[in-house]
């Protein structure tokens, strides 16, 4: 299917959603649940956002005064996780001195990271404001330190200040961002996992001395899994390492003509190969270290996001399904990267202009609605290739999530009659950049439900 045919199908699907079910040409599927076969439980703090460390150069951004952003964070989760890191973390330094100059920018994100990155300073004021922001949101923080171009002395001083200021809001410290990408950038071409671990140990020991009791996460890799495997082995010797972390982007780079909605919805070959994000390798690393794994940074399309894809309803549907897929694998959380006005940011804007939730924000809300639920074994038969379903036990009841990424409506037979209230993630069209909603809707109490094209639904049984 080419792009024109794909988009034509999308338009047809939206038009068909207003027709009677008998005129839809629906596909008929069946969902079965084995309640005896239970799996992972979604942690309460599964939801997370990721911002660049450079954003701390403006102490007013993560501040208790930034009520608009606080409200949007709380709208996602009462106890989520804010990760600070990204490529800009390898250009930051820490200073206890009070800032004497105006911030170099108001907001920082994928839209500005190529032009504004160098020489940003994180100050004690920024950390104090960050603590107040975290207290107001109820969120914790996964905090990144500069390994690529920093010194262990500065990292230790920053870590001590972070530990003292953030207190119980600090989940863990990360040393370096994407160390598997240091080669030919900050390190020679021969740089490998053993070289990274040697540096990590040196920084770790300096930080542990300056900040006794601090906890660590890592390796925060891009995609080279030998670094994760090596770090998992290293973690066994360090009781203060509590979390494995890595990045995940479904496709990219953004300028690639192959980065399309169709590719976003297709099964991601990166998840099945050892060359990139191999799920069995991640699972083995978790087993080796005896630690959970968190997607500390990721989104739909790397290099800032794809306009017309990363800022549309398509990204919201992808995001919601991705969250449940990774939660089912036992991952402890996902941090969606953003900031500024980048195409894939879940929240766009700045304090002076206000903040706007992008479509992906509502996809995160869909995933968050299952926090605390336990997965059950579920099978969806007779579905089209872009349809998936999950079953969970939540608050003593069964609940199902059905994703219909295709244009045609889908008729699904449930194991039992659903309740009359359901939750719906949808929008005006697959390409719409506005109008995406995640709302409660009334449905008929029936064993057979109709899921419109380009829609995600959740039902209580």
Order of alpha helices (4+ residues) and beta strands (2+ residues): alpha-beta-beta-alpha-beta-beta-beta-alpha-beta-alpha-beta-alpha-beta-alpha-beta-alpha-alpha-beta-alpha-beta-beta-beta-alpha-beta-beta-beta-beta-beta-beta-beta-beta
